[in-house]
Amino acid sequence: MRKIFGLLLVGYCAMAVAQTLSPEVKEFVKVSAPVVALEHVRVIDGTGAAAREDQTVILAHGKIESIASAASANVPKDAQVLDLHGYTIIPGLVGMHDHMFYPMGDGVYGEMAYSFPRLYLAGGVTTIRTGGSLEPYTDLEVKHHIDAGETPGPKIHATGPYLEGKGSWVLQAHKLTGPDEAAKTVNFWLDQGVDNFKGYNFLTRDELAAAIKAAHARGAKVTAHLCSIGFREAAALGIDDLEHGLLVDTEFFAEKKPDECPDVADDAERYSKMDVQSGPVHDMILDLVKRHVAITSTLPVFEMDVPGRPTLQTRMLDTLTDEARSDVLSNKLRAADLARLRKRYRSDVSPWAAAFKKEMEFEREFVKAGGTLLAGLDPTGMGGIVAGFGDQREVELLVEAGFTPLEAIRIATFNGAQYLGDADKIGTIAPGKQADLVVIKGDPSQKIEDIENVEIVFKDGVGYDSAKLIDSARGRVGSR
């Protein structure tokens, strides 16, 4: 009797959540039945295991109830049935460097509190870690509104404000005055509701150490995009994660001084020539793995610096304001002109093309050594990286880097869930887990580009219309 009562209570709570969705959110809901049967679908479960063909997946009251062969599945009579011949489901993507802001020019970033939550969800991203915040109160309020069913968007693990030191070029980042303020900042924002922190370029080792100690004391984690501190130094201090990978680690530069971010003009060329298979870089990889430090891959933001890449898709450009679209196209033209001049006068290829390949090699070697690689997009740089679309591109680039499609999907789903401590709820497709699933036309296990063909995104068993969400953000990115 107690078990039956418990199941009824869970079902009631799940239906109550669905019923409390605001009219604004219901506008984007395509599937909302308490019980849904996804019939004849291909299942990529996020564990790295081979895809399972012709399956029936039952979703009940926000959870995955069962997975079975379509030939033998028992479909409840009251289920809404979706015939998904030719479709694949994967776990909802877990974006681990998914900011809520976008570059506005002149070193200023604007909060995309309206467009980005919609675009993340539309792209199949059901959970994000903001990976650094410039408006943490706004991020927290957006999270609260999404959780309350008042606005569409992913589940959010909000990061506190950037932990940054003196000398920073980021106008909107507060500059810490020492380790005491670093600890106080961490504790203050934990009280406000964030659960992750991110250090930045000009932080000192003492400030980072104080932040890590304060965060760990209360069960929170710390990542960082570093420059003044090397990766091995950060690992020794107990950091949990490092952003971007090799192309931001300055510890191998001869002119690097303790607690200082070196001004290096030819860093791309230097990175492109580093050996990741042996020597100091490989030793650094082994040290990170030994200390259980994760790396967050953000290949899309680096790809923007490579001449001729990426192809700027119309679907992405259409989400930008006229001014933002003009800026992105102008930035890419300037980068291409510089590359042509370099080739003309120096007769070599862009160092960024070679550095980009080196970053891919580094990430491959890191995973080969046993490291945990996470996935994000980082919607900064030239402005051509946009929520949702960039997350899909990250998975495609992981495959280009040498991972199989199944490995890349695991990195972008299970690995992030595990890092966040949510692997018992999300990250893989299994009975009992939350029904966070992405319905994709095609087979990304064979053709990874099919990951762009998102049609329905289930979050807690509610299926959202991807096309409608994207259309609602058309012309908004760069404004709000």
C-alpha positions in Angstrom: 0.0 0.0 0.0 2.8 2.4 0.9 4.5 1.7 -2.4 1.3 2.3 -4.4 0.7 5.5 -2.5 4.3 6.6 -3.3 3.9 6.0 -7.0 0.6 7.8 -7.0 2.2 10.8 -5.2 5.1 10.9 -7.7 2.6 10.8 -10.6 0.4 13.5 -9.1 3.4 15.7 -8.5 4.6 15.3 -12.1 1.1 16.1 -13.5 0.9 19.1 -11.2 4.1 20.5 -12.6 2.8 20.0 -16.1 -0.4 21.7 -15.2 1.4 24.7 -13.7 3.2 25.6 -16.9 2.4 29.2 -17.9 0.6 30.0 -21.2 3.9 31.3 -22.5 5.5 27.9 -21.9 2.5 25.8 -23.1 2.7 27.6 -26.4 5.9 25.5 -27.1 4.6 22.2 -25.8 4.1 19.5 -28.5 3.6 16.5 -26.2 2.1 16.7 -22.7 0.3 13.5 -22.0 1.0 11.9 -18.6 2.1 8.7 -20.4 3.9 8.7 -23.8 5.1 5.8 -25.9 7.9 6.4 -28.3 7.5 3.5 -30.7 10.0 2.1 -33.3 12.7 4.5 -32.2 16.5 4.1 -32.3 18.0 4.5 -28.8 21.4 6.0 -28.1 21.5 5.7 -24.3 24.5 8.0 -23.6 26.7 5.2 -22.0 28.7 4.8 -25.2 27.0 1.5 -25.9 25.9 0.7 -29.5 22.5 2.1 -30.6 19.5 -0.2 -30.1 17.2 -0.4 -33.1 13.4 -0.5 -33.2 12.7 0.2 -29.5 9.7 1.4 -27.6 10.3 3.7 -24.7 7.5 4.5 -22.2 7.6 7.8 -20.5 5.3 8.1 -17.4 4.7 11.2 -15.3 8.1 12.8 -16.1 10.2 9.6 -15.8 11.4 6.9 -18.2 9.3 3.9 -17.2 10.6 1.2 -19.6 12.7 0.4 -22.7 12.0 -2.7 -24.7 12.0 -4.1 -28.2 9.1 -2.7 -30.2 8.0 -6.2 -30.9 7.6 -7.2 -27.3 6.8 -3.9 -25.5 3.7 -3.5 -23.5 2.2 -0.1 -24.4 -0.3 1.3 -21.8 -3.8 1.9 -23.3 -3.8 5.5 -22.1 -0.5 6.3 -23.7 0.0 9.0 -26.4 1.8 7.0 -29.1 4.5 8.6 -31.3 5.6 6.5 -34.3 9.3 7.3 -34.6 10.4 5.1 -37.5 13.6 6.8 -38.9 14.2 8.7 -35.7 16.7 8.5 -32.8 16.5 9.5 -29.2 19.5 10.6 -27.2 19.8 11.9 -23.6 19.3 15.6 -23.2 22.6 17.4 -23.7 24.4 18.6 -20.6 26.1 21.9 -21.6 29.0 22.6 -19.3 30.2 26.0 -20.6 26.9 27.5 -21.5 26.9 31.2 -20.7 23.7 33.3 -20.6 25.5 36.2 -22.2 26.7 37.2 -25.7 29.4 39.6 -26.9 28.0 43.1 -27.8 31.3 44.6 -28.9 33.9 46.9 -27.2 34.5 44.3 -24.5 30.9 44.4 -23.2 28.6 41.4 -22.9 24.8 41.4 -22.9 22.6 39.0 -20.9 20.4 36.9 -23.3 17.8 36.1 -20.6 15.1 35.7 -23.2 16.6 34.1 -26.3 19.3 31.8 -24.9 17.1 29.6 -22.6 14.8 29.0 -25.6 17.7 28.2 -27.9 19.5 25.9 -25.5 16.3 23.9 -25.0 15.5 23.9 -28.8 19.0 22.5 -29.5 18.4 19.6 -27.2 20.2 21.0 -24.2 18.1 20.1 -21.2 20.7 21.0 -18.5 23.4 23.7 -18.4 26.1 24.9 -16.1 26.5 28.6 -16.9 30.3 28.3 -16.8 30.8 31.8 -15.5 28.4 34.6 -14.9 28.4 38.4 -15.4 24.9 38.8 -14.1 24.5 36.0 -11.5 21.3 37.5 -10.0 19.7 37.4 -13.5 20.9 33.8 -14.1 19.3 32.8 -10.8 16.1 34.6 -11.6 15.9 32.9 -15.0 16.5 29.6 -13.3 13.7 30.2 -10.8 11.3 31.2 -13.6 12.1 28.1 -15.6 11.8 25.8 -12.6 8.4 27.4 -11.8 7.2 26.8 -15.3 6.9 30.4 -16.2 9.4 30.5 -19.1 10.9 27.8 -21.4 14.4 26.7 -20.9 16.8 24.1 -19.6 17.6 23.1 -16.0 20.3 25.5 -14.8 23.3 25.0 -12.5 24.1 28.6 -11.9 27.7 29.7 -11.6 28.7 32.6 -9.3 30.3 35.8 -10.7 33.7 35.4 -12.2 36.4 35.1 -9.6 38.8 37.6 -11.2 41.9 39.5 -10.1 43.5 42.9 -10.7 44.4 43.8 -14.2 41.5 42.1 -15.9 40.2 43.5 -19.2 36.6 42.4 -18.4 34.8 45.6 -17.5 31.9 43.8 -16.0 33.9 41.5 -13.7 34.5 42.4 -10.1 38.3 42.4 -9.3 39.1 40.6 -6.1 41.5 42.2 -3.6 42.9 39.0 -2.0 42.1 35.6 -0.7 39.8 36.8 2.1 37.5 38.5 -0.4 37.6 35.4 -2.6 36.3 33.2 0.3 33.7 35.8 1.2 32.5 36.0 -2.4 32.1 32.3 -2.6 30.1 32.0 0.6 27.9 35.0 -0.2 26.9 33.5 -3.6 26.4 30.0 -2.2 23.9 31.6 0.1 22.1 33.1 -2.9 21.8 29.7 -4.6 24.6 29.1 -7.0 26.3 25.8 -6.9 29.5 26.3 -9.1 32.2 28.9 -9.4 34.6 29.9 -12.2 38.0 31.5 -11.8 39.4 33.7 -14.6 42.6 35.0 -16.2 44.1 37.3 -13.5 43.4 35.4 -10.4 46.3 34.7 -8.0 47.1 31.3 -6.6 46.2 32.4 -3.1 42.9 33.7 -4.3 42.1 30.5 -6.2 43.1 28.4 -3.2 40.8 30.3 -0.9 37.9 30.1 -3.3 38.4 26.3 -3.7 38.6 25.7 0.0 35.4 27.8 0.7 33.5 26.1 -2.1 34.5 22.6 -1.2 33.6 23.1 2.4 30.0 23.5 1.3 29.9 20.9 -1.5 30.4 23.2 -4.5 32.9 22.9 -7.3 35.3 25.2 -9.0 36.4 25.5 -12.6 38.5 28.1 -14.3 39.7 29.7 -17.5 43.2 30.4 -16.4 46.2 32.5 -17.6 48.0 33.7 -14.5 48.0 30.2 -13.1 49.1 27.1 -14.9 47.0 23.9 -15.1 49.3 21.9 -12.8 49.4 24.7 -10.2 45.6 24.8 -10.2 45.4 21.0 -10.0 47.7 21.0 -6.9 45.3 23.5 -5.3 42.4 21.1 -5.7 40.5 22.6 -8.6 37.7 20.4 -10.1 37.7 21.4 -13.7 39.7 23.4 -16.2 38.1 25.2 -19.2 39.0 25.1 -22.9 42.0 22.8 -22.7 45.6 23.3 -23.9 45.1 26.6 -25.8 44.8 28.6 -22.6 47.4 27.0 -20.5 50.4 29.4 -20.2 52.7 27.2 -18.0 54.8 26.2 -20.9 55.8 29.7 -21.9 59.4 30.6 -20.8 58.4 34.2 -20.0 55.6 33.1 -17.6 56.0 34.6 -14.1 54.1 33.4 -11.0 50.6 34.8 -10.7 51.0 36.9 -13.9 49.2 36.4 -17.2 51.9 36.7 -19.9 51.3 39.0 -22.9 52.0 36.5 -25.7 51.4 37.6 -29.3 52.3 34.3 -31.1 50.5 31.9 -28.7 48.6 30.1 -31.4 51.9 29.3 -33.3 53.5 28.1 -30.1 50.6 25.9 -29.2 50.5 24.4 -32.6 54.1 23.1 -32.2 53.7 21.5 -28.8 54.0 17.8 -28.3 51.1 16.3 -26.4 52.3 12.7 -26.8 55.3 13.1 -24.5 57.2 15.7 -22.5 55.9 18.5 -20.3 52.4 18.7 -21.9 51.9 14.9 -21.6 53.1 15.1 -18.0 50.5 17.8 -17.3 47.8 15.5 -18.8 48.8 12.6 -16.5 48.9 14.9 -13.5 45.3 16.2 -14.2 44.1 12.6 -14.6 45.8 11.5 -11.3 44.2 14.4 -9.5 40.7 13.8 -11.1 40.6 17.2 -12.7 38.1 17.4 -15.6 38.6 19.4 -18.8 35.8 21.2 -20.6 36.0 21.1 -24.3 34.8 24.3 -26.1 35.9 23.6 -29.7 33.3 25.8 -31.4 34.7 29.0 -30.0 38.2 28.1 -31.2 36.9 27.1 -34.6 35.7 30.6 -35.2 39.4 31.8 -35.4 40.2 29.3 -38.1 40.1 30.8 -41.6 37.3 29.4 -43.7 35.6 27.8 -40.8 32.9 27.2 -39.8 30.1 27.5 -42.3 27.8 30.1 -40.8 24.4 28.5 -41.0 21.4 30.5 -41.9 19.4 29.0 -39.0 22.0 30.5 -36.6 22.3 33.9 -38.4 18.5 34.3 -38.5 18.5 34.4 -34.6 20.8 37.4 -34.5 19.8 41.0 -34.6 20.7 42.9 -37.8 23.6 44.6 -35.9 24.9 41.3 -34.4 24.7 39.5 -37.8 26.7 42.3 -39.5 29.3 42.2 -36.7 29.8 38.4 -37.0 30.1 38.5 -40.8 32.5 41.5 -40.6 34.6 39.8 -38.0 35.0 36.7 -40.1 35.9 38.7 -43.2 38.6 40.5 -41.2 40.0 37.2 -39.9 40.0 35.9 -43.5 41.8 39.0 -44.8 44.5 38.7 -42.1 45.0 35.0 -43.0 45.4 35.9 -46.7 48.0 38.5 -45.9 49.9 36.1 -43.7 49.9 33.5 -46.3 51.0 36.0 -49.0 53.9 37.4 -47.1 55.0 34.4 -45.0 53.9 31.5 -47.2 52.4 29.5 -44.4 49.0 28.5 -43.2 47.2 30.2 -40.3 48.7 29.2 -37.0 45.1 29.0 -35.6 44.3 26.1 -38.0 47.3 24.1 -36.7 46.5 25.2 -33.1 42.9 24.0 -33.5 44.1 20.6 -34.6 46.5 20.5 -31.6 43.7 21.2 -29.2 41.7 18.3 -30.7 44.8 16.1 -30.3 45.2 17.2 -26.7 41.6 16.4 -25.8 41.9 13.0 -27.4 45.1 12.3 -25.5 43.5 13.5 -22.3 40.6 11.0 -22.6 43.0 8.2 -23.7 44.9 8.7 -20.5 41.7 8.3 -18.5 40.6 11.9 -18.1 37.0 13.1 -17.9 36.2 15.4 -20.8 33.1 17.6 -20.6 31.4 19.5 -23.5 30.3 23.2 -23.9 30.1 25.8 -26.6 31.2 29.2 -25.0 29.0 31.7 -26.8 31.6 34.5 -26.9 34.5 35.2 -29.3 33.4 36.7 -32.6 29.7 36.2 -31.8 29.1 33.3 -34.2 28.6 30.8 -31.4 24.9 30.8 -30.3 23.1 28.8 -27.7 21.9 25.4 -28.8 23.4 25.5 -32.2 26.9 25.7 -30.7 26.2 22.8 -28.4 25.3 20.6 -31.4 28.5 21.9 -33.2 30.6 20.9 -30.2 29.4 17.2 -30.6 30.2 17.3 -34.3 33.7 18.7 -33.6 34.4 16.0 -31.0 33.8 13.5 -33.8 36.1 15.4 -36.1 38.7 15.3 -33.3 38.7 11.5 -33.4 36.0 10.3 -31.0 33.3 8.0 -32.3 29.8 9.5 -32.5 28.7 7.4 -29.5 31.8 8.5 -27.5 31.0 12.2 -28.4 27.4 11.9 -27.3 28.5 10.3 -24.0 30.9 13.2 -23.4 28.1 15.7 -24.1 25.5 13.9 -21.9 26.7 11.4 -19.2 30.0 13.0 -18.4 28.4 16.4 -17.6 25.7 14.7 -15.5 28.3 12.8 -13.6 30.4 15.9 -12.9 27.4 17.8 -11.7 26.4 14.9 -9.4 23.2 14.3 -11.4 24.0 11.0 -13.0 21.4 9.2 -11.0 18.7 11.5 -12.6 19.9 12.5 -16.1 22.7 11.9 -18.6 21.6 8.5 -19.8 18.4 6.8 -21.0 17.4 4.2 -18.4 14.3 3.3 -16.5 13.7 5.4 -13.4 15.6 8.4 -14.8 14.0 11.8 -15.6 12.5 11.8 -19.1 15.1 14.3 -20.6 15.4 13.1 -24.2 16.0 14.6 -27.6 14.1 13.3 -30.6 16.3 13.5 -33.7 15.4 12.7 -37.3 18.1 10.4 -38.7 20.9 8.5 -37.0 23.7 10.5 -35.4 25.5 7.2 -34.5 26.3 6.9 -38.3 26.1 10.6 -39.4 26.8 12.9 -36.5 25.5 15.9 -38.4 22.0 14.5 -37.9 22.3 15.8 -34.3 21.2 19.1 -35.8 17.8 17.6 -36.8 16.1 18.1 -33.5 12.3 18.0 -33.6 11.1 17.4 -30.0 13.0 17.9 -26.8 11.5 16.2 -23.7 12.3 17.7 -20.3 10.8 15.9 -17.4 8.5 14.1 -19.8 7.1 17.3 -21.5 7.9 17.4 -25.2 8.8 20.9 -26.5 8.7 21.9 -30.2 12.2 22.8 -31.2 11.2 24.7 -34.4 8.7 26.9 -32.4 11.3 27.7 -29.8 13.9 28.7 -32.4 11.3 30.8 -34.3 10.4 32.7 -31.1 14.1 33.8 -30.7 14.5 34.9 -34.3 16.2 38.3 -34.5 16.6 38.5 -30.7 20.2 37.3 -30.0 22.4 40.4 -29.5 19.4 42.2 -27.9 17.9 40.0 -25.2 
